[in-house]
């Protein structure tokens, strides 16, 4: 079982930056992919960015060139650096980890609110 805790959300003006953090604990050795999703009111949850244990990275088209996902294995932490923020980036940002230990497990954090004012 993997436990995820996000932090770093807040209120920022359009054009500003935020860095989100996701600290993983528990059975982190089994993590095969970890990333960020977001959910805005009235909209479906969508992938923002994720990275696999093999190093491959995926970004949503809407954030390419503005957001960067990175990982510090020593700290069991994944970051999402968000630059040039837009009002449409406003959402709850959630960390998700896929881990494997005999079976595949999916773990979610509680989320952190990001609000971008125009």
C-alpha angles and dihedrals in degrees: 000000000000122000118204129196121186128200141163103073123133147122118308136165121249110278092030131115139237134180119214123201130202118192116199125203137171120039094008093148089074096055111125098171136010132181153133131278130178136206125196123193111282093007135101121257110264137192115255101176139329140179132204129222086252091061102253115141131202127194132187110247090240093063103035111127092016106059128052127193120204139166135217105199093188090060096035086233134137120199134201113200108199119194133174090023119200130201088249089064088070108121146105107282116213132191118223131189130190112204134177126216109149085315135031116266129193118205129187133193124224094256136239125239120240117189121183116193123206 
